[in-house]
Amino acid sequence: MRLEEKTLFPILERLTEPTEEVNQAKAEHRAIRRLLDALNNSLSSEVLGESLAAQQQLSETCCAHWQHEQELLAKHVRVANQDVMDALQTALSHC
């Protein structure tokens, strides 16, 4: 997620201007992090019911996020022209 936040999202925002879709993807990342923390906490406290519920919710959220990102990329990054490739290379060199 960090790679997307540091590279992909800024590139999409620069090429297409900030959109609700990118903001939604960022919000989904925050939700996934919260769910990972909840799962970690429930595993640490050895509460099986909470762990299973957190794992199910995390799985559903990740699946929905994956689908959303595929749609986002398909909509905004149809063909990687030289500008896109240059922006990706520059962004990755800063990681």
C-alpha distances in whole Angstrom, upper triangle without the diagonal:
4,5,5,6,9,10,10,10,13,15,15,16,19,20,20,20,18,18,18,16,13,14,14,10,9,12,10,7,10,12,9,9,13,14,13,15,18,17,18,20,22,22,24,26,27,27,27,27,24,22,23,22,19,18,19,18,14,15,16,14,11,14,15,11,11,15,14,11,14,17,15,15,18,20,19,18,21,23,21,24,25,23,20,20,21,18,16,18,18,15,14,17,16,13
4,5,5,6,8,10,10,12,14,15,16,18,20,20,20,18,19,19,17,14,15,15,12,10,13,13,9,11,14,12,11,15,16,14,16,19,19,19,22,24,24,24,27,29,29,29,30,27,25,26,25,22,21,23,21,17,19,20,17,15,18,18,14,15,18,17,14,17,19,17,17,21,22,20,19,23,24,22,24,24,22,19,19,20,17,15,16,16,13,12,15,13,10
4,5,5,6,7,9,11,12,13,15,16,18,19,19,18,19,20,18,14,16,17,13,12,15,15,11,14,17,15,14,18,19,17,19,22,22,22,25,27,27,28,31,32,32,32,32,30,27,28,28,24,23,25,23,20,20,22,19,16,18,19,15,15,18,17,14,16,18,16,15,19,20,18,17,20,21,18,21,21,19,16,16,17,14,11,13,13,10,9,12,11,8
4,6,5,5,6,9,10,10,12,14,15,16,16,15,15,16,14,11,13,13,10,9,13,12,10,13,15,14,14,17,18,18,20,22,23,23,26,27,27,29,31,32,33,32,32,29,27,28,27,24,23,24,22,19,19,20,17,14,16,16,13,12,15,14,10,13,15,12,12,15,16,15,14,17,18,17,19,20,18,15,15,16,13,11,14,14,10,10,14,13,11
4,6,6,5,7,10,10,11,13,15,16,15,13,14,15,13,10,11,12,9,8,11,11,9,11,14,13,13,16,18,17,19,22,22,23,25,27,27,28,31,32,32,32,32,29,27,28,27,24,23,24,22,19,20,21,17,16,18,18,14,14,17,15,12,15,17,14,14,18,18,16,16,20,21,19,21,21,19,16,17,18,14,13,15,15,11,12,15,13,11
4,7,7,7,9,11,12,13,15,16,16,15,17,18,16,13,14,16,13,11,15,15,12,14,17,17,16,19,21,20,21,24,25,25,27,30,30,30,33,34,35,35,35,32,30,31,30,27,26,28,26,22,24,24,21,19,21,21,17,18,20,18,15,18,20,17,16,20,20,17,17,21,21,19,20,20,18,15,16,15,12,11,13,11,8,9,11,9,8
4,6,6,6,9,10,11,12,14,15,14,16,18,16,12,15,16,13,13,16,16,14,17,20,19,18,22,23,22,24,27,27,27,30,32,32,33,36,37,37,37,37,34,32,33,32,29,28,29,27,24,24,25,22,20,21,21,17,17,19,17,14,16,18,15,13,17,18,15,14,17,17,15,17,16,14,11,12,12,9,7,9,9,5,7,10,9,8
4,6,5,6,9,10,11,12,13,12,13,15,13,10,13,14,11,11,15,15,13,16,18,18,18,21,22,22,24,27,27,27,30,32,32,33,36,37,37,36,36,33,32,32,31,28,27,27,25,22,23,23,20,18,19,18,15,14,16,14,11,13,14,11,10,13,14,11,10,14,15,13,15,16,14,10,12,13,9,8,11,11,8,9,13,13,12
4,5,5,6,9,10,10,10,9,10,12,10,7,9,11,9,8,12,13,12,14,17,16,17,20,21,21,23,26,26,27,29,31,32,33,35,36,36,36,36,33,31,31,30,27,26,27,24,22,23,22,19,17,19,18,14,14,16,13,11,13,14,10,10,14,14,11,12,15,17,15,17,18,15,12,14,15,12,11,14,14,11,12,16,14,14
4,5,5,6,9,10,9,9,11,14,13,9,11,14,12,11,15,16,15,16,19,20,20,22,24,24,26,28,29,30,32,34,34,35,38,39,39,39,39,36,34,35,33,30,30,30,28,25,26,26,23,21,23,21,18,18,20,17,14,17,17,14,13,17,16,13,13,17,18,16,17,17,14,12,14,13,10,10,13,12,9,12,14,13,13
4,5,5,6,8,9,10,12,15,14,11,13,16,14,14,17,18,17,19,22,22,22,25,27,26,28,31,31,32,34,36,37,38,40,41,41,41,41,38,36,37,35,32,32,32,30,27,27,27,24,22,23,22,19,18,20,17,14,16,16,13,11,14,14,10,10,14,14,12,13,13,10,8,10,10,7,7,11,10,8,11,14,13,14
4,5,5,6,7,8,9,12,10,8,11,13,12,12,16,16,16,18,21,21,22,24,26,26,28,30,31,32,34,36,36,38,40,41,41,40,40,37,35,35,34,31,30,30,28,26,26,25,22,21,21,20,17,17,17,14,12,13,13,9,9,12,11,7,8,12,13,12,13,15,12,9,12,13,10,10,14,14,12,14,17,17,17
4,6,5,4,5,7,10,10,8,10,13,12,12,15,17,16,18,21,21,22,24,26,27,28,30,32,32,34,36,37,38,40,42,41,41,40,37,36,36,35,32,32,32,29,27,27,26,23,22,23,21,18,19,19,16,14,16,16,12,12,15,13,10,12,15,16,15,16,17,14,12,15,15,12,13,16,15,13,16,19,17,18
4,6,5,8,10,14,14,11,13,16,16,15,19,20,20,21,24,25,25,28,29,30,31,34,35,35,37,39,40,41,43,45,44,44,44,41,39,40,38,35,35,35,32,30,31,30,27,25,26,25,22,22,22,19,17,19,18,14,14,17,15,11,12,15,16,14,14,15,11,10,13,13,9,12,15,13,12,15,17,17,18
4,6,9,11,14,14,12,15,17,16,17,20,21,21,23,26,26,27,29,31,31,33,35,36,37,39,41,41,43,45,46,46,45,45,42,40,40,39,36,35,35,33,31,31,30,27,26,26,24,21,21,21,19,16,17,16,13,12,14,12,9,9,12,13,12,12,12,9,8,12,12,10,12,15,14,13,16,19,19,20
4,7,8,11,11,10,13,15,15,16,18,20,20,22,24,25,26,28,30,31,32,34,35,36,38,40,41,42,45,46,45,44,43,41,39,39,37,35,34,34,31,30,30,28,25,25,25,23,20,20,20,17,15,16,15,11,11,13,10,7,10,12,14,14,14,16,13,11,15,16,13,15,18,18,16,19,22,21,22
4,6,10,11,10,11,14,15,15,17,19,20,21,23,24,25,27,29,30,31,33,35,36,37,39,40,42,44,45,44,44,43,40,39,39,37,34,34,34,31,30,30,29,26,25,26,23,21,22,21,18,17,18,17,13,14,16,13,11,13,16,17,17,17,18,15,14,18,18,15,16,20,19,17,20,22,21,22
4,7,8,7,8,11,12,11,14,16,16,18,20,21,22,24,26,27,28,30,31,33,34,36,37,38,40,42,41,41,40,37,36,36,34,31,31,31,28,26,27,26,23,22,23,21,18,19,19,16,15,17,16,12,14,16,14,12,14,17,19,19,20,21,18,16,19,20,16,17,21,20,17,20,23,21,22
4,5,5,6,9,10,11,13,14,16,17,19,20,22,23,25,26,28,29,30,32,34,35,36,38,40,41,40,39,38,35,34,34,32,30,30,29,26,25,26,24,21,21,21,18,16,18,17,13,13,15,13,10,13,14,12,10,14,16,19,19,21,23,20,18,21,22,19,19,23,22,20,22,25,24,24
4,6,5,6,9,10,10,12,14,15,16,18,20,21,22,24,26,27,28,30,31,32,34,36,37,38,37,37,35,32,32,32,29,27,27,26,23,22,23,21,18,19,19,16,14,16,16,12,12,15,13,10,14,15,13,13,16,19,21,22,24,26,23,21,24,25,22,22,25,25,22,24,27,26,26
4,5,5,6,9,10,10,13,14,15,16,19,20,21,22,24,25,27,28,30,31,33,34,36,37,36,35,33,31,30,30,27,25,25,24,21,20,21,19,16,16,16,13,11,13,12,8,9,11,9,7,10,12,10,10,13,16,19,19,22,24,22,19,22,23,20,20,23,23,21,22,26,25,24
4,5,5,6,9,10,11,13,14,15,17,19,20,21,23,24,26,27,29,30,32,33,35,36,35,35,34,31,30,30,28,25,25,25,22,20,21,19,16,16,17,14,11,13,13,10,9,12,11,8,10,13,12,10,13,16,19,18,20,22,20,17,19,21,17,17,20,20,17,19,22,21,20
4,5,5,6,9,10,11,12,14,16,17,18,20,21,23,24,26,27,29,30,32,33,35,34,34,32,29,29,29,26,24,24,24,21,19,21,19,16,16,18,15,12,15,15,12,11,15,14,11,14,16,15,14,17,20,22,22,24,26,23,20,23,24,20,20,23,23,19,21,24,23,22
4,5,5,6,9,10,10,12,14,15,16,18,20,21,22,24,26,27,28,30,31,32,31,31,29,26,26,26,23,21,21,21,18,16,18,16,12,13,14,11,9,12,12,9,10,13,12,10,13,16,15,15,17,20,23,23,25,27,25,22,24,26,22,21,25,25,21,23,26,25,23
4,5,5,6,9,10,10,12,14,15,16,19,20,21,22,24,25,27,28,30,31,30,30,29,26,25,25,23,20,20,20,17,15,16,15,11,11,12,10,7,9,11,7,7,11,11,9,11,14,14,14,15,18,21,21,23,25,23,20,22,23,20,19,22,22,19,20,23,22,20
4,5,5,7,9,10,11,13,14,15,17,19,20,21,23,25,26,27,29,30,30,30,29,26,25,25,23,20,20,21,18,16,17,17,13,13,15,13,10,12,14,11,10,14,15,12,14,17,17,16,17,21,23,22,25,26,24,21,22,23,20,19,22,21,18,19,22,20,19
4,5,5,6,9,10,11,12,14,15,17,18,20,21,23,24,26,27,28,27,27,26,23,23,23,21,18,19,19,15,14,16,15,11,12,15,12,10,13,15,12,12,16,16,14,17,19,19,19,20,24,26,26,28,30,27,24,26,27,24,22,26,25,22,23,26,24,22
4,5,5,6,9,10,10,12,14,15,16,18,20,21,22,24,26,26,25,25,24,21,20,20,18,15,16,16,12,11,12,11,8,8,11,9,6,10,12,9,10,14,14,13,15,18,18,18,20,23,25,25,28,29,28,24,26,27,24,22,25,26,22,22,26,24,22
4,5,5,6,9,10,10,12,14,15,16,18,20,21,22,24,25,25,25,24,21,20,20,19,16,16,16,14,11,13,13,9,9,12,11,8,11,13,12,11,15,16,14,16,19,20,19,20,23,25,25,27,28,27,23,24,26,22,20,23,23,19,20,23,21,19
4,5,5,6,9,10,11,12,14,15,17,18,20,21,23,24,24,24,23,20,19,20,18,15,16,17,14,12,15,15,11,11,15,14,11,14,16,15,14,18,19,17,19,22,23,22,23,26,29,28,31,31,29,26,27,28,25,23,26,25,22,22,25,23,20
4,5,5,6,9,10,10,12,14,15,16,18,20,21,22,21,21,20,17,16,17,15,12,13,14,10,9,12,11,8,9,13,12,10,13,15,14,15,18,19,18,20,23,23,23,25,27,30,30,32,34,32,28,30,31,28,26,29,28,25,25,28,26,24
4,5,5,6,9,10,10,12,14,15,16,18,20,21,20,20,19,16,15,15,14,11,11,12,9,7,9,10,7,7,11,11,9,11,14,14,14,17,18,18,19,22,23,23,24,27,29,28,31,33,31,28,28,30,27,25,27,27,24,23,26,25,22
4,5,5,6,9,10,10,12,14,15,16,18,20,20,20,20,16,15,17,15,12,12,14,12,9,12,14,11,10,14,15,12,15,18,17,16,20,21,20,22,25,26,25,26,29,31,30,33,34,32,28,29,30,27,25,27,27,23,23,25,23,21
4,5,5,6,9,10,10,12,14,15,17,18,17,18,18,14,14,15,14,10,12,14,11,9,13,14,11,12,16,16,14,17,19,19,19,22,23,23,24,27,28,28,29,32,34,33,36,37,35,32,33,34,30,28,31,30,27,26,29,27,24
4,5,5,6,8,10,10,12,14,15,16,15,15,15,11,10,12,10,7,8,10,7,6,9,11,9,10,13,14,13,15,18,18,18,21,23,23,24,27,28,28,29,32,34,33,36,38,36,33,33,35,32,29,32,32,28,28,30,29,26
4,5,5,6,9,10,10,12,14,15,15,15,15,12,10,12,12,8,8,11,10,7,10,12,11,11,14,15,14,16,19,19,19,22,24,23,25,27,29,29,29,32,34,33,36,37,36,32,32,34,31,28,30,31,27,26,29,27,24
4,5,5,6,9,10,10,12,14,14,15,16,12,11,14,13,9,11,14,12,10,14,16,14,14,18,19,17,19,22,22,22,25,27,26,28,30,31,31,32,35,37,36,39,39,38,34,35,36,33,30,32,32,28,28,30,28,25
4,5,5,6,9,10,11,12,11,12,12,9,8,11,10,6,9,12,10,9,13,14,13,14,18,18,18,20,23,23,23,26,28,27,29,32,33,33,34,36,39,38,41,42,40,37,37,39,36,33,35,35,32,31,33,31,28
4,5,5,6,8,10,10,10,10,11,8,6,8,8,5,6,10,9,8,11,13,13,14,16,18,18,19,22,23,23,26,28,28,29,31,33,33,34,36,38,37,41,42,40,37,37,39,36,33,35,35,32,31,33,32,28
4,6,5,6,9,10,11,12,13,10,8,11,12,9,10,13,13,11,14,17,16,16,19,21,20,21,25,25,25,27,30,29,30,33,35,35,35,38,39,38,41,42,41,37,37,39,36,33,35,35,31,30,32,31,27
4,5,5,6,9,9,11,12,9,8,12,12,10,12,15,14,13,16,19,18,19,22,23,22,24,27,27,28,30,32,32,33,36,37,37,38,40,42,41,44,45,44,40,40,41,39,36,38,38,34,33,35,33,30
4,5,5,6,6,7,9,6,5,9,10,8,10,13,13,13,15,18,18,18,21,23,23,24,27,28,28,31,32,33,34,36,38,38,39,41,43,43,46,47,45,42,42,43,41,38,40,40,36,35,38,36,32
4,5,5,6,7,10,8,6,9,11,10,10,13,14,14,16,18,19,19,22,24,23,25,27,28,29,31,33,33,34,37,38,39,39,41,43,42,46,46,45,42,42,43,41,38,39,40,36,35,37,35,32
4,5,8,10,13,11,9,13,14,13,14,17,18,17,19,22,21,22,25,26,26,27,30,31,31,33,36,35,36,39,41,41,41,44,45,44,47,48,47,43,43,44,42,39,40,40,37,35,37,35,32
4,6,9,11,9,9,13,14,13,14,18,18,18,20,23,23,23,26,28,28,29,32,33,33,35,37,37,39,41,43,43,43,46,48,47,50,51,49,46,46,47,44,42,43,43,40,39,41,39,35
4,6,9,9,8,11,13,13,13,16,18,18,19,22,23,23,25,27,28,29,32,33,33,35,37,38,39,41,43,43,44,46,48,47,50,51,50,47,47,48,45,43,44,44,41,39,42,40,36
4,6,6,6,9,10,11,12,14,16,16,18,20,21,22,24,26,27,28,30,31,32,34,36,37,38,40,42,43,43,45,48,47,50,52,50,47,47,49,46,43,45,45,42,40,43,41,38
4,6,5,6,9,10,10,12,14,15,16,18,20,21,22,24,25,27,29,30,31,33,35,36,37,39,40,41,42,44,46,46,49,51,50,46,46,48,45,43,44,45,42,40,43,41,38
4,5,5,6,9,10,11,12,14,15,17,18,20,21,23,24,26,27,29,30,32,33,34,36,38,39,40,41,43,46,46,49,51,49,46,46,48,45,43,45,46,42,41,44,42,39
4,5,5,6,8,10,10,12,14,15,16,18,20,21,22,24,26,27,28,30,32,32,34,36,37,38,39,41,44,43,47,48,47,43,44,45,43,40,42,43,39,38,41,39,36
4,5,5,6,9,10,10,12,14,15,16,18,20,21,22,24,25,26,28,30,31,32,34,36,37,37,39,42,41,45,46,45,41,42,43,41,38,40,40,37,36,38,37,33
4,5,5,6,9,10,10,12,14,15,17,18,20,21,23,24,26,27,29,30,31,33,35,36,37,38,41,41,44,46,45,41,42,44,41,38,40,41,38,36,39,38,35
4,5,5,6,8,10,11,12,14,15,17,18,20,21,23,24,26,27,28,30,32,33,34,35,37,40,40,43,45,44,40,41,43,40,38,40,41,37,36,39,38,35
4,5,5,6,9,10,10,12,14,15,16,18,20,21,22,24,26,26,28,30,31,32,33,35,38,38,41,42,41,37,38,40,37,34,37,37,34,33,36,34,31
4,5,5,6,9,10,10,12,14,15,16,18,20,21,23,24,25,27,29,30,31,32,34,36,36,39,41,40,36,37,38,36,33,35,36,33,31,35,33,30
4,5,5,6,9,10,11,12,14,15,17,18,20,21,23,24,26,27,29,30,31,33,35,36,39,41,40,36,37,39,37,34,36,37,34,33,36,35,32
4,5,5,6,9,10,11,12,14,16,16,18,20,21,22,24,26,27,28,29,31,34,34,38,39,38,35,35,37,35,32,35,36,32,31,35,34,31
4,6,5,6,9,10,10,12,14,15,16,18,20,21,22,24,26,26,27,29,32,32,35,37,35,32,32,34,32,29,32,32,29,28,31,30,27
4,5,5,6,9,10,11,12,14,15,17,19,20,21,23,24,26,26,28,30,31,34,36,35,31,32,34,32,29,31,33,29,28,32,31,28
4,6,5,6,9,10,11,12,14,16,17,18,20,21,23,24,25,27,30,30,34,36,35,31,32,35,32,29,32,33,30,29,33,32,29
4,5,5,6,9,10,10,12,14,15,16,18,20,21,22,23,25,28,28,32,34,32,29,30,32,29,27,30,31,27,27,30,29,27
4,5,5,6,9,10,10,12,14,15,16,18,20,21,21,23,26,26,29,31,30,26,27,29,27,24,27,28,25,24,27,27,24
4,5,5,6,9,10,11,13,14,16,17,19,20,21,22,25,25,29,31,30,27,27,30,28,25,28,30,26,26,29,29,26
4,5,5,6,9,10,11,12,14,15,17,18,20,21,24,25,28,31,30,26,27,30,27,25,28,29,26,26,30,29,27
4,5,5,6,9,10,10,12,14,15,16,17,19,22,22,26,28,27,23,24,27,24,22,25,26,23,23,26,25,23
4,5,5,6,9,10,11,12,14,15,16,17,20,20,24,26,25,22,22,25,23,20,23,25,22,21,25,25,22
4,5,5,6,9,10,11,12,14,15,16,19,20,24,26,26,22,23,26,24,22,25,27,24,24,27,28,25
4,5,5,6,9,10,11,12,14,15,19,20,23,25,24,21,22,25,22,21,24,25,22,23,26,26,24
4,5,5,6,8,10,10,11,13,16,16,20,22,21,17,19,21,19,17,20,22,19,19,23,23,21
4,5,5,6,9,10,10,11,14,15,19,21,21,17,18,21,20,17,21,23,20,20,24,24,23
4,5,5,6,9,10,11,14,16,19,22,21,18,20,23,21,19,23,24,22,22,26,26,25
4,6,5,6,8,10,13,14,17,20,19,15,18,20,18,17,20,21,19,20,24,24,23
4,5,5,5,7,10,11,14,17,16,12,14,17,15,14,17,19,17,18,21,22,21
4,6,6,6,9,11,14,18,17,14,16,19,18,16,20,22,20,21,24,25,24
4,6,7,10,12,15,18,17,14,17,20,18,17,21,22,21,22,25,26,26
4,6,9,10,12,15,14,11,14,16,14,14,18,19,18,19,22,23,23
4,6,7,9,12,11,8,11,14,12,12,15,17,16,17,20,21,21
4,7,9,13,13,10,12,16,15,15,18,20,19,20,23,24,24
4,6,10,11,9,10,13,14,13,16,18,18,19,21,23,24
4,7,8,6,6,10,10,10,12,14,15,15,18,20,20
4,6,5,6,9,10,11,12,14,16,17,18,21,22
4,5,5,6,8,10,10,12,14,15,16,19,20
4,5,5,6,9,10,11,12,14,15,17,19
4,5,5,6,9,10,10,12,14,16,17
4,5,5,6,9,10,10,12,15,16
4,5,5,6,9,10,11,13,15
4,5,5,6,9,10,11,13
4,5,5,6,8,10,11
4,6,5,6,9,10
4,6,5,7,9
4,5,5,7
4,5,5
4,6
4
